[in-house]
Amino acid sequence: MSNRINHEEFLKRSEKALETIEIISDNKYETKKTIFKCKCKKCEHEYEVKAESLMDGHGCRKCAKSYVPTHEEFVENIRKINPNVKI
């Protein structure tokens, strides 16, 4: 007996996460490592996430305050706060 699930079962198992985010990529679930591009319905942050995280109910990292910005995003955020700071 196989443990594999289909795309519809994946969506059902991801219901909690899909309350606050939407999948914007066209790809279908293949394995728990399948990467989906998502968009937060609250802050509109776009990011990529593994299917297993969605099935575990994880939503937007930015809204959960666990998001680590890229270097470029960090520099831009500092410029907004204080344009005189050099990084």
N, C-alpha and C positions, 0 to 999 in steps of 0.2 A: 504494500500500500504506500502510495507516494504522499509526501508532506507538502507538495507543491500546491500553491493556490493560484487562482486566475485573477485577472484584473478586477473583476466585480467583487470578489471576496476581499481583495486588497482594499478597495474603496470602503467596503463595509467595516473592515477592521480599523480603518483610518478615520472613522466618523468624528471622533473627538477633535482631532487636529483640524479636520476640514470645516469645523464650525468657525474657525478664525482665519484660515488661510485657504487659498485656492491653488490648484495645480494648473500652471499655465503652459507646461510642455505637452507635446502631443504623444510622447512615448507611453508605452503600456508597461505594466508591472511584469517583470520576468523573474527576478529573485529579490531577496530582501536587500541586496546591494544596488538595485536599480536606482539611478539618480533622477530626481524630478526637479524641475524648476518651479518654484512656488512664489506666490505673492501674498503678503499679509493684507487682510481685509481692513485692518485698523490703521497701520502706519504706511502701507503700500511698499514696504521693503521687499525687494526681490532677492531670492537666494536659491541655492541648490541644496537638496537634502536627500539622504538615502531613504528608501521605502521603509526600512525597519524603524526609523525615527518617527515617521508618520504613523505607523501602526502602534507605536508606543505612546502616541498622543502628544508628541512634542509639536509645539507651534513655532511662532516667530521668536527667534533668539533676541532680536532687538527689543521687542516688547517685554520679553522675560528678563531683560537687563543682563543677559549672558553673552551678548554679541561682542566680539573683538573686532574693532575696525581695522581696515588695511592701513598701511603707513600713509597713503595718500589721503584717506578719509580722516585720519588723526590730524595731519598737518592742516587740512581744510577746517576742521573743527576748532583747532587752536587759533587759526587766522580769524575766524568769526568772533571768537572771544576777545582776542587781543592781537590786532594786526601788527603790532610792533615786536612781537616775539619771533626770534629766528630759530628755526629747528634745523 
